[in-house]
Amino acid sequence: MKNDISRPSEPLDAATVILVREMPHAEQFEVLLMRRHEKQNFMGKAFVFPGGRLDNEDCNPGLMDYAIGISAEEAKQRLNEEGLSDEKAIGLYVAAIRETFEESGVLLAVPASGGCIDFKDPALYNRFLAYRKRIHRSEMTLADLAKTERLVFTLDRVTPFARWITPDFEPKRFDTRFLLARMPSLQTPIHDAVEMTETLWITTREALCRQEAGDLLLFPPTLKTLEELSRFASVPELFAFAASCPIQPVLPQALSDGKMRGIKLPHDPEYTIAAYRQPHRPEETSRIVLVDGRFKALTFEELNNEP
């Protein structure tokens, strides 16, 4: 049965991973962005973090045997979603790991016997490349992979950072959890050439500069997340903040100003959705508007002082 177009659709649960890596002698860490295929009907051509929707198989109780590091209760606490079932709390982490593997080839797992996965070994890399394709085609699950290769998924190495809910005026909606993870040292991300067509390591400051110049297409959730990440000088500082700051869901609200298209965020002084509203932070951008075909983040004061 088709959705009633007069009512907003329910957002689908999703998860995405912000992969970060420290660079020797660099002023800031880098993040992994991937360009979505231009034919994708959601964020086509945009640079995003790898991720996607939660599948039923991600919540398979059998996966609990291969997910180590945190319990289901700890997962709920870290996500700040106490109402989740145990299976969905772990499943969101699993979905993030699976989608990252499918889209980038990066697998956030380790051998159960210890050590790390070394994709610099050609034989091992080619074997896992075949697994990656089979998982993408739903011919294999992460549980199958874990059993076959005797792996465990290290959930304690993945840290929730943000949660964005697509606004109800959009036809396709997601409730997406953004999770941080360090890039495994012996792996190299490679786009799948199906959903993703380019792989880019970049500092947050450079990404924001290229977006401003019109050289990098970023949609509001990615743009705002990169802006937030840019406040941190190091990976340890970033993870320490993420571990100590409770996640607050972000449900953007459409701008009512007819002169421009854009959204208000929950900490904007004119945001009116009571369940998601946050205290105003005047020093922080709270509106994202479309200017000359690209999104631009502005503070409430900047936007209202413009002619």
N, C-alpha and C positions, 0 to 999 in steps of 0.2 A: 504494500500500500504506500502511495506517495505521501510525503509530508504535506500538511496543509500550509500553503504558501503564506497564509495570513498569520501564522504563528512561527516564532523563531525555532529552529531545529535545536535539539539537544546536542551539546558539544561532545565529541568523541574523545575518550581518554587517549593521551599521547605522551611521549617522552623524548627528550633530545639530550645529547651530550655535548658539553663545551669542553673539548680536548685542549689542554694547555701544555706548553713546553717551555722550559727555561733555556735561554740562549747565553752562551759564554760571552762576557763583556758587553752584553746588550743592556740598554736602559730599562727595558721592559720585556716581559714574557710574550710569547706568541700564542695565538689561538688558531684552531683549524676551522676554515670556512670552506663550503663546497657550493658550487653553482648548480642550481636545479635546472633540469632540461627545459628548454624553451617551450616544449609541448606539454609540460605539466600544467594541469588546470588549477593548481594551487601554488602561488608564488613562482611561476615560471620565470626563468632567467635570473632569479634572485640568488644571492649568496646567503647560505643558512648554515646552522650547525647540523650535523647528521642526526637523524631521528625520524620518528614516525608514530603511527597509531598503535595502541595496545591491541594485541591479538588474544583470542581466547587461550591459545596454547601458552602464552606468556604467564598465564595464571594457573597453569597445571600444577597441582600440589606435588607431583613427582619432581618438579624442578627444585623444591625446597632442599632436597638432598645434595644439590650441587651449588647452592647459593650460601656462601659462608661470610662471616665477618660481622653481620648484624642480624638480629631477630626480626620477625614481622612487627612486633611492638616497637622496636627501635626504628624501623623503617617508617612507621606511621608518625612517630615523634619527629623524626628528621624532616619528613614531608609536611609536618604540621597539619595532618589530616587523620585525626583519631577515629573518624567514622569509617575509614576504609576497612574492607575485609582483609584478613591476613594474606590471602592469595593475591588480591589486587595490589596491596602495598609492596609485596615482593615483585609482583608482575610488572609494575611500572619500572623498577630497576632493570628487570630482565628485558623489557621492551627496549629500553634505552641501549642496553648492551647488544641486543640482537640487531636493531636497526643500524647501529654504528658499524657492526660487522658487515651487514649487507651492503651498506652504502660506501663505506670507506675501507673495509678490509681490516680495520683495527679491532682486535678481540681483547676485551677486558676480562681476562681469565688467566689462570696459572695452572700448571700441572699439579695434581693432587699430591704428588710425591715431593713437591717443592721446586724451586727455581722459577724460570720464566719461559714464555714461548718465544722461540728464536726464529723469526721469519726470514732471517738472513741465510738460513739453511735452505737452498733451492728446493730440495725434495719435500721438506716440511711445508714450505710456502705453497708449492703447487698442490699438495694434498689439501691444505686448508682453503685454497682458492676454489677447489672443486666443492668443498663443503659450503662455502659461501654462496655459490651459485645454486646449490641444491636447497639451501635454507630459503633463499630468495624466491625459489619456485615452489616453496611449501612441500618439498619432497623429503625434507629432513627438519628436525626441530633442534633447538639448543640442547634439550635433554639428550637427544640422540648423539649429538656432537660430544657432550660431556662424557657420556658412557663410552663412546668409541675411543676417544683420546685421553680418557681419565683426567678430566679437567674439573676445576671448580671456579665459580664466578665470584670474584672478591668484591662484594657489595660495600665493604667498609672503605674501599678506595674511590667510591663514587659519592659525591656530596651534593645534596639538593641546594640550588642557588636561587631559583625563581619559579614562578608559576603564572602562565598567561592563559587567559580564556578568550577565545575569539568573540568579539561583540555580536550581539544578536541581530544586527542588521546585515551580517554576512551570511550568504547561503550555505557555506561550508564552514563548520565550526569545530574547534579542538580545544580541549582542556589539557594544556601541555606543561609538563614538569621539566624544567631545565636543570640538569645535573652536571657538576664539574668532575673532571677526571684528568689525571696526569697522563700524558702520552707514554705508552710503554716504550722502553728504550730500544728494544730490538725489533720493532715493527715500523713500517712505513705506510702511511695512508695512500690509497690509490682509489680514485672514484670508480664507480661501477660501470660508467658509460651508458647506463640505462636511465636511472633517475637523476644521477649526478654526472656532470660533464667536465668539471674542473675542480682541482684540489688546490687550496691556497693556505699557506702558513703566513700569518701577518700579525703585527702588533695591533692592539686596539686603537691606538692613536692614528696609525697609518690607515686603518680601515675607515675610521671616521673622517679623516681628511679626504680619502678617495670617494667616499659617499658624498661629501660636501662638494667635491669637484665634478660630480656626476659620472665618475669612472667606475663605481661599484654600487650595484643596486641592492639596497637593504630595506626590508620591510620593517614596520615599527617594532615588533618584538625583538628582532635581532639588533636593530639600531639602538634601542634603549638599553638592551643587555650589554652591548659593547661599550656604551657610554658608562654604565655602572662598573664594568670590569676595568675601565681605564683609570679608575681612582686608585687602583692598587699597584704598588711598585714591584711586588714579587709574588711568586706562587704561594709561598707559605703564608704571607699576609692575606692573600685572597682566600685560601682555605680556612684560615683561622676565623675570618669574618663570617664566612658561610656557615661554619659550624656553630657559631654563637648567635646568629641572627635568625629568628623564626621566619619562615616563609609566609608572605602575605600574598594572596591571589590578586592578580591584576586583571580586571575586566574593563577594557576601555569603553568610553562613552562617546558617541558621535558629537562633534561640535555643532552647536545650533546656529553658529554664525554663517549666514548664507553666502558670505564673500569668499570663503575658502573651504576646502574639504580637509578633514582631519579628525583627530580624536583627542579627548581629554583623559588623563590618567587619574587614578584614585586620589592622588595627593594634590590635584588641582583644586583651587578654592571654589570653582563653580561646578565641580563634580557632584552629582546628586543621587547616585545609587547607594543607598544607606548601608547595605550589607557589605559593600566593598570599599567604602570611603576611608581614607587615611588622613592624618593631619597634614596640613599644607607645609611644604618645604620650599620656601621662596627662592632659595639658591639653586634649586634643582629643576631641570626641564620637566614640564608636566603636560605639554601639548606637542603633538606630532602632526604637522600639516604637510599637505602636498604642494610643493612649489616647483614649477617648471618641470614636472614629471618625476621629481624625486622627493623623498620624505625628509623633513627637517624638524629637529627637536628644538623647542623653544620653552623658555620659562613663561609663566603667565604674564609677568611684568613686561618681558620683551615683546610679546605678541600684542599686548594692549597699548604699548608705547609706539608701535609702528604706525606710520601714517596710513 
